[in-house]
């Protein structure tokens, strides 16, 4: 069961209905927090909570964390993203996303700053072999171990790693794996 209620009845319903999760839609945590913080902390500590907000910023995330709200998402999430976030939150994970508009603007700004456009990024996608190498890198394997697993020379493994770093714009193997995780190329 999922509890969706006005803040005035949130504590009452959460304590009496025993929901699996709580979803709150608010512009800011201050909208519903205040004098009864201890009651909210009690509810949010025992019930996985997702906050949807139009303005996500560091202060909002910090205040939400202080109230034991596990996940903070923008209002423009898709229904699939919301469902996945609720399931992850119920499973004990914390989910945070930036609003889609901010993410697109930041992505465009980083591409412009690097002199690489969207078409350039898409043209430099990883090959199937490079994706496998990236996943092996995520396991912490070095070039020698990757070569042994794939039955290729160490030089070829090194070439694949270099190509992956260049295509992902990563300065290190760790950064490449992190980028791969965010792009869904490496399972978490």
Helices and strands as residue ranges (DSSP letters): E 2-3, H 7-17, E 21-25, G 29-31, H 37-46, E 48-53, H 58-66, E 71-74, H 79-90, H 100-114, H 118-123, H 128-138, H 143-150, H 154-168, H 173-182
